Amino acid sequence: MPKSRSRQRRTSRPYAAPPPKKKPKASPSWYGYVVLGIIALGVLVIVLNYANFLLPGGTQQHWLWIGLAMIAAGFIAATRWR
């Protein structure tokens, strides 16, 4: 009876190595100033609204929401800072 061939064992892995992770690109130097400026502008809108100074229409609720949205946008931008 003929002898059957035995399986050859692989010496390498059956899958490829994962590609190396790319290092995230650093933010420009002005990015931090823009983030702080957006947050400060939001605070300024809220303060000017309640001081009833320079904003048209007197103290109104939509100025509060605009100021809070600007502050939130500043915090979201701050999470993207590298």
C-alpha positions as CSV (number, residue, x, y, z in Angstrom):
1,M,0.0,0.0,0.0
2,P,1.4,3.4,-0.9
3,K,2.3,5.8,1.9
4,S,0.3,8.9,2.1
5,R,1.9,12.3,2.2
6,S,1.9,14.0,5.6
7,R,0.9,17.7,6.0
8,Q,3.6,20.2,5.9
9,R,3.5,22.6,8.8
10,R,3.6,26.3,8.1
11,T,6.4,28.2,9.7
12,S,4.9,31.6,9.2
13,R,1.6,32.9,10.6
14,P,-1.5,32.5,8.4
15,Y,-2.3,36.2,8.8
16,A,-0.4,39.3,8.1
17,A,0.9,41.6,10.8
18,P,-1.3,44.7,11.5
19,P,0.0,47.9,9.9
20,P,1.8,50.2,12.3
21,K,-0.5,52.9,13.8
22,K,0.0,56.4,12.4
23,K,0.8,59.1,14.8
24,P,-1.8,61.9,14.8
25,K,-0.7,65.2,13.3
26,A,-0.1,68.0,15.7
27,S,-2.5,71.0,15.7
28,P,-1.3,74.3,14.5
29,S,0.0,76.7,17.1
30,W,-3.0,79.1,16.7
31,Y,-5.6,76.4,17.3
32,G,-5.5,76.8,21.1
33,Y,-6.0,80.6,20.9
34,V,-9.0,80.0,18.6
35,V,-10.6,77.6,21.1
36,L,-10.1,80.0,24.0
37,G,-11.4,82.8,21.9
38,I,-14.6,80.9,21.0
39,I,-15.2,80.1,24.7
40,A,-14.5,83.7,25.8
41,L,-16.8,85.1,23.1
42,G,-19.6,82.8,24.4
43,V,-19.1,84.0,27.9
44,L,-19.1,87.6,26.7
45,V,-22.4,87.1,24.9
46,I,-24.0,85.8,28.0
47,V,-22.6,88.6,30.2
48,L,-23.6,91.3,27.7
49,N,-27.1,89.8,27.5
50,Y,-27.7,90.0,31.3
51,A,-26.0,93.4,31.6
52,N,-28.5,94.5,28.9
53,F,-25.6,96.2,27.1
54,L,-24.8,96.3,23.3
55,L,-27.2,93.4,22.3
56,P,-30.3,94.3,20.3
57,G,-33.6,93.6,21.9
58,G,-32.6,93.7,25.5
59,T,-32.3,90.6,27.7
60,Q,-33.6,87.7,25.7
61,Q,-33.4,84.0,26.0
62,H,-32.0,83.3,22.5
63,W,-28.8,85.2,23.4
64,L,-28.2,82.8,26.3
65,W,-28.6,79.8,24.0
66,I,-26.2,81.4,21.4
67,G,-23.6,82.0,24.2
68,L,-24.0,78.4,25.5
69,A,-23.7,77.0,22.0
70,M,-20.4,79.0,21.5
71,I,-19.0,77.6,24.8
72,A,-20.0,74.1,23.8
73,A,-18.4,74.5,20.4
74,G,-15.2,75.7,22.1
75,F,-15.2,72.6,24.3
76,I,-15.8,70.3,21.4
77,A,-12.9,72.0,19.5
78,A,-10.7,71.6,22.6
79,T,-11.2,67.8,22.5
80,R,-9.7,67.8,19.0
81,W,-6.5,69.6,20.0
82,R,-3.4,67.5,19.7
